[in-house]
Amino acid sequence: MGKKIKILYVCPVGERGGVETVQLNIIRGLETTRYIPIVVVLEDGPFIEDLKKTGATVYVVESGRVRNFIKGMKAVKRIQEIIQTEDIKIVHSHNAKAHIYGGLAAKFCRIPCIFHLHGIPKLSFSRDGFVSYFACKIKTNKVIAVSKYVLEGSKRIWENGYDTEIVYNGILLSEQKIDKVKTREELLLPTDLFIVSYVGRLQSGKGVDIFIKSAKEVVRNINKVMFLVIGDVLFKADDRYKNELIMLTKEYALDERVKFFGFQHDIAKLYYASDLIVVPSVQPDSFPTVILESMACGLPVVASRIGGIPEMIEDGKTGYLFSPGNLNELSELIIKLLKSPELMKQMGDAGRKKVQETFTITNMIDNITNIYKKLIE
């Protein structure tokens, strides 16, 4: 057996989110007899502890904002030192900011780098637009797109094109049987109501206000139902939106029907406590992890027909798609499902089967490691 290959992953933030979940799943799925994962995170946060629990070597390299040139170049130099000390063979960076530092360090050390796109770079005069523009100017050996939606969008950014490949995110399937009633009792949730849940960050682009407005319509038709908002803000700028959601709940007199659960580290229990998941995005989502997690738990999903979501949900089979922001359409679909538990079960079973066939960690890792092999060869 040959020498193990060290891969350096560069992650932009220390908070937990969809991209960070993908990184954890990559580490968990890597063939340990062949690869050694090492991770650089560009800011401190709770994600660091999650990484350390996998057994991976983790470095926190504070980069600051991209406009801070001096601090940024120190971060690049530090990543170069890590590459040389650890004998890294490939740098694999997630999203634009990480590619700026990881991509530059890889080029200075003359080793291959991968730019893993979890969204379409937005070139504009905004701060994020500048970061995307800068990242897109740093050459890469391979671009991984998480969906066809991202692939097509990136082609419009890079007119000359890069070697780009779609690698769908994968998820670990649990065979453990969960008792829904017992789980709800542990969470102090009612056992005699339907539970419809939103899982994700509290940001305006996620359409959480649409979810709450739909609750008002649904309770008019179905009495035994509760709505859970599971998640919290990531940036302080979103605090205002969170307060608006709370006020909206009070305005609609839904205090007893809508519960804000905040961020939950052990999210699995709340999935198993739910009957239905709603993903009401009003801005494009490239490949929401929440949909994979929901289907893996055997739950039907009602989601916006936007971004990469239609690549995940088979409309009418594993869930339903609705026009973004269309409150009436969303409400009608929720009511339709809650009135037909048998249909919910059929869709949940079909969704789990879809994950087993297409969205497993094994499939994701096989595709990624095939890219590694080609770059090293």
N, C-alpha and C positions, 0 to 999 in steps of 0.2 A: 504494500500500500504506500502511495506517494505521500509527500509532505502536505499537510493541511493548508488550505488556501484561506488567507485572512481577507475578509471583506470589511471595509469601513463604511458604515452608514452615517449619514449626516442628516440630523433632524432639526427643524427650525425653532420649535418651541418646547417648553418644559411642561406645558399643560396637557391634559388628556383630551383626545378627540379622535375623529375618524382616521386621520393619517397616522396618528400614534398607535392606534389599534392595529392598523395594517403592519406597521413596523414590528410590533410585538409578535404578530402572527408569522411574519417572515422568520424571525429569530427562532420561534418555537418549532417551525417546520423544517428548518435547514438540516441537512444531513450532517450530523456532528462528526462523522468519521472523515468528512471531506472538507468542511468549511468551519471557520472560526469567525463569529460575528464580533465586531468592535463598533461601538457607537459613540459619535460626537453629537452632543446636543448644544445648541447655540444659546440657550438660556436655562437657568435653573428652574425647577418646579417639581410637582408630584410625579410626573412621568418618569423621572430619574429612578425613583424607587421601584416602579414597575419594571423598568429595564433591568435593574440589578437583580431582581427576583428570578429572571430568566437565566442568570449565570453569566451574562455577557459582560465584557469589560466596558465601562462607561466613562467618558470624559465630558466634563462641562467646560465648554470654551465660549465664554461670554463675548458675543460679537457686537452687541449694541445695535443701533440703527444703521442701516446701510449707508446713510449719508455721513456717518462718523468714519471718515476714511482711515484715520490713524489707528483707531481701535479695530477697525475691520481688517487692516493689513496685519496687525498683530495676531488676529484670530486665524488668518490664512497661514501665517508663519507657524503658529502653534499646531495647526492641522498638518502642515508639512512635516513637522518634527514627529508627530504621531505616526504618520505614514512611514517615515524612515525608521523609527524605533521599532514599530510593530511589524515591519516588513509587509505592508499592505499591498495587495495585488490589484484591487479594484475599489474605486470610490463610488458609492451608490447614494445619491442625494435625493431627498424628498422635497419637491416644490422649489419655487424660484429662489427664495432667500438662501436655502441650504445649498443650492447649486452654485450660487455666487462664490461662497467660501470653499465648499467641497470641490467644485469644478476647477477653480483657480489653483487650489493646492495640488490637485491631481495633475494638472497640466505642468506646473512647476516641477513636479516629481516625475513627470513623463510616464504616468500609468493611466490606464483606461478609466473613464468615468461614465456614469449613467445618470441621466436626468429623469427622475420618476415624476411624471405629471399627474397630480390628483385633481387638477382643474386646468382650464384654458388660461394661459398667460394673458393678462389684460394690459395692453400697451396704451398708456394714456399719460396725461400730465399730473396725475395724482401720485401720492407716495407709492401706493401699490403698483401703479403703472410704471413708475421709474424702476422699481425693483424687478418687475417682469422684463422690462426692456433690457436692463443690464444683464440679467440672467440669460436671456436669449442670445446675447452677443458672445457668451462664453461657449466655445465649441464643446461638444460632447460626442462620445463614441456611440451612444445609444440613447434613444428616448423611449421610455415606457409610458404608455397612456392607459389609464384605468378603464377606459370605455371607448366605444366608437365615437361617441359625442366629443370626447376630448381629443381623439385622434384627428377627426375632421377639423376641429377648431384649431389645433396646432398647425395643421397644414396651411391655414390662412396666415399664420404668424411667420412661419419659415417658408418663404417662397421657393428657396432652393431645396428645401427638404433635408431632413435628417433620417437616419435609419431608425424608423419608429415602429413599435410593435404594441399591440393591445395585450395587456395581461390583466384579466379580471381579478379583483380582490377575492381572496378565499377566506373561509371561516371554518373553525373546528366544530364538528357536529358531536353533540353529546347524546349518548344512548341512555342516559339516566332518566328514569321515569319520575316525574314530579307530581305530587299531589296538589292540585290547584287550591282546594279548600284549606288544606293545612298551611300552604304558602301564604294565602290571604290572611289567615288567622295570625300568623307570625308577623305580618306587616300591618296588622290592625285594620285590615280592609274588610268591607262587608262581603259575605259569602253568597248573598242572595241577589246581587245585582250584576248586570253586564258591566265590564270595565273596558273603556276605550282609552287608549294611551297615545300620547305624543312623547317621543324620546329624542332629545337633542339639545343643542344650544338655544338660548333665548335670544334670537336675532330676528330683525324684521324680515330678512330674506327667507327665513324658515317658515313664515306664514302662521306663526302660533296664534295670532289674533283670529285668523280664519278658523282655526281649530276651536277656539273658545266660542266664536259666533255660531259655529255649527252645533255646538253643545246646546245652545239656546233653542235651536230649531228641533233638535232630536228629542229633547225632554218633553216637548209639546206632544210628541207622538208615542214615546216610550217612557214609562214612568221609572222602571227599574234599571237605571243606568247611571254610571259615574264616569267622570273623565279625569285622567291623570296627566299632569304636565311634569315630565321627568327630565330634569336638566337645569342648567343655570347659565348665567352670562359668562363669557370668557373675558371680555374687555369692559372696562368701566363705562365706556361710551354706550354700552347696551343697557346700563342700569335704568335709563329712562324708559326704554321699551318694556323692560320687565315690570316697572311700576304701572305702565299703561295697561299691561295684561291683567295685573291684579285689580286695577280700577274697573276694567271692562267686566271682570267677573262679578264685582260688586254691583255695577250698574245693571247687569242682567239678572241680579239676584241668584247667582249660581254658586254662592259660597259653599253650599252643602253638596253641590254636584261636581265642582271642579276643585281638585286638590293639587297644590304645587309641592312636588316632592324634592325639588332641588337636585343637585348632583348626587348620583349614587355610584359608589365604586363597584358594588356587587349588583349589576344591572339585571342579571339573569333571572333573579327571583321576581322582579317586576314584570318581565316579559311573561313568565309563566303564570303570573297573577292576572294577566290581561286576557281579553277575548279578541281584541282587534287593535291593530296599530294604524295610526294615520300619519302620513308624511305630506304635509300641506305646503310644500315649498312654493314660493312665488318668484324666486330667482333660481337659475339653473343649479342643480346638484349633480356633480359628475358621476358619482357612484356611491350613494349613501350607505354606510356600514349598517345603519339601523335596519334597513330593509333585509340585508343578509341575516342579521341576528334574529329578526322577527320570523323570517321564513324557516330558519334553522330550528326555531322553537315551535314550529307548526302553527304559526299564526297567519291569518289572512291580512293583507295590507291594502289600504286605500291610499293612493299617492297621486301627486300632481304629474301630469303628462308633460315633463320638462327635463332638460338635460339628459343624463344617462339613465334615468329611471325606467323608461320604456324598454331598455335592454335587460332589465332585471325582472320586471313583472309582466307576466302574460295576462293581458287584460281579459277578465272574465274567467280565468282559470286559476291563477295563483293569487288573484286580488283584483282590484279595480283601479283604473286610471281616470282622473277627472281633469278638466281644464283648470290651470292655475288660477287661484283666486275666486273660482266659481263656487260660492257658498251654497247655493241651492243644490247644485250637482253633488257636492260633497255630502251634504246633509241627507239627501235621498239615498245615496249609496250606503251610508252608515245605517240608516233605518232599514234598508232592504236586507242587509246582512244580519242585523240584530233580530229581525223578525224571522230569520231562517238559520237557526243554529246548525242544521245539517249542511247547509251551503257553506257556512263558515268552516266547518270541519273539513269538507271536501277541498276547499281552497287552501286551508292550512296544510293538509296532507300533500297536496300538489306542490305547494311552495317548498316544503321540506325535501320532496323528491327532486325538485329543480336544483336546490343547493347541493344535494348528494351527487347529482350528475354534472353540474357545471361550476359551482362556486365553492369547491373544497380547498383547504389549505394545500393539499397534495397537488392539485392542478396548478395552483398559483406558484408553488415552489418549483415544480417541474419546469414551468415556463421561464421562471427567473434564472434558475441554475443553468438552463440551456443557453441563456444569454451570457452568463458568466463564462461558461466553457468556450464559447465562440470568441469572446474577447481575449481570453488568456491564450488560446491557440494562435 
